[in-house]
Amino acid sequence: MNRTGRTLPRTALISAAASAVLVAGGFAMIAVLPVVLTALSVLLDARLGPLRLWTALLVIAYGSGLALHLAGSDPAPSLTKDLHPLHAAVIVLAALAVVVRALLMRRAARRTAQAEAPADTDAGRDAGTDA
């Protein structure tokens, strides 16, 4: 949760994880949807500013692979077959970097919210002492 009491959106987290799974699983062309969704969610939400660098790296890594696939003279029927294994690993690592950074942001937001929450003044705690 952040200072306003709302949790950080999960869209970027889930989309980045999905893109990593899709590229690693051999469905790299379908991963265009989660990559675009990750980029849009990070750009449109000001609270996700710390994710912008990692998301930019993900978009550049995936976009360059897609551009090379489309620019090829005889492209393979699948983006996964055109991607060099190292390039696919870079895309997966960039997506995982977004996921890790988003999880760290969520953890920090929860700690901040707990620290700012008022202390419980429950009178029932000292039930054994009647003064």
C-alpha positions in Angstrom: 0.0 0.0 0.0 1.2 3.5 -0.6 0.5 6.7 1.4 -3.0 7.0 0.0 -3.9 3.5 1.3 -4.2 2.0 -2.2 -2.1 -0.9 -3.2 0.3 -0.6 -6.1 -1.3 -2.1 -9.3 -0.4 -5.6 -10.2 -0.8 -5.2 -14.0 2.9 -4.5 -14.6 4.0 -7.4 -12.3 1.7 -10.0 -13.9 2.3 -8.8 -17.4 6.1 -8.9 -17.0 6.0 -12.4 -15.5 3.7 -13.6 -18.3 6.1 -12.2 -20.9 9.0 -14.0 -19.3 7.1 -17.3 -19.2 5.9 -16.9 -22.8 9.4 -16.2 -24.2 11.0 -19.0 -22.1 8.2 -21.4 -23.1 8.6 -20.8 -26.8 5.6 -18.5 -27.4 7.6 -15.4 -28.1 5.2 -13.8 -30.6 2.3 -14.0 -28.2 4.5 -12.2 -25.6 4.0 -9.0 -27.5 0.7 -8.4 -25.6 2.2 -8.7 -22.1 5.2 -6.5 -23.1 2.9 -3.8 -24.4 0.7 -4.1 -21.4 3.7 -3.8 -19.1 4.9 -0.7 -20.9 1.5 1.0 -20.9 0.8 0.3 -17.2 4.2 1.6 -16.2 3.9 4.7 -18.3 0.3 5.6 -17.3 0.8 5.2 -13.5 3.1 7.7 -11.9 3.6 5.5 -8.9 5.4 3.0 -11.0 8.2 5.5 -12.0 11.0 3.3 -10.6 10.0 0.5 -13.0 10.5 2.7 -16.1 14.1 1.9 -16.6 13.6 -1.9 -16.3 10.5 -1.7 -18.5 12.4 0.3 -21.2 15.1 -2.5 -21.2 12.4 -5.1 -21.6 10.7 -3.2 -24.5 14.1 -2.6 -26.2 15.2 -6.2 -25.9 11.8 -7.6 -27.1 11.4 -4.9 -29.8 14.9 -5.5 -31.2 14.2 -9.2 -31.5 10.8 -8.6 -33.1 12.4 -6.1 -35.5 15.1 -8.5 -36.5 12.5 -11.2 -37.1 10.4 -8.9 -39.3 13.3 -7.5 -41.2 14.8 -10.9 -42.0 14.9 -11.8 -45.7 13.4 -15.3 -45.0 11.8 -15.1 -41.5 11.0 -18.3 -39.7 7.4 -19.0 -39.1 7.9 -18.3 -35.4 9.7 -15.5 -33.6 11.0 -18.1 -31.1 12.9 -19.9 -33.9 14.4 -16.6 -35.1 15.5 -15.5 -31.7 19.1 -16.4 -30.7 19.0 -18.2 -27.3 21.1 -15.5 -25.7 18.6 -12.9 -27.0 15.7 -14.8 -25.5 17.6 -15.1 -22.2 18.1 -11.3 -22.2 14.4 -10.8 -22.7 13.5 -13.2 -19.9 16.1 -11.5 -17.6 14.7 -8.1 -18.4 11.2 -9.2 -17.7 12.3 -10.8 -14.4 14.1 -7.6 -13.4 10.7 -5.8 -13.8 9.0 -8.4 -11.7 11.7 -8.3 -8.9 11.7 -4.5 -8.8 7.8 -4.4 -8.7 7.9 -6.9 -5.8 10.4 -4.8 -3.9 8.3 -1.7 -4.5 5.2 -3.5 -3.1 7.1 -4.7 -0.1 8.4 -1.1 0.6 4.9 0.3 0.2 3.5 -2.2 2.7 6.2 -1.3 5.2 5.6 2.4 4.8 1.9 1.9 5.2 2.4 -0.2 8.4 4.8 2.4 9.8 2.3 5.3 9.2 -0.7 3.4 10.6 -1.8 4.6 14.0 -0.9 2.3 16.9 -3.6 0.1 18.2 -5.0 1.4 21.5 -7.0 -1.7 22.3 -8.0 -1.6 26.0 -8.7 -5.3 25.9 -5.0 -6.1 25.9 -4.6 -5.4 29.6 -7.6 -7.4 30.7 -5.8 -8.8 33.7 -5.1 -5.5 35.3 -8.2 -3.6 36.5 -7.2 -0.2 37.8 
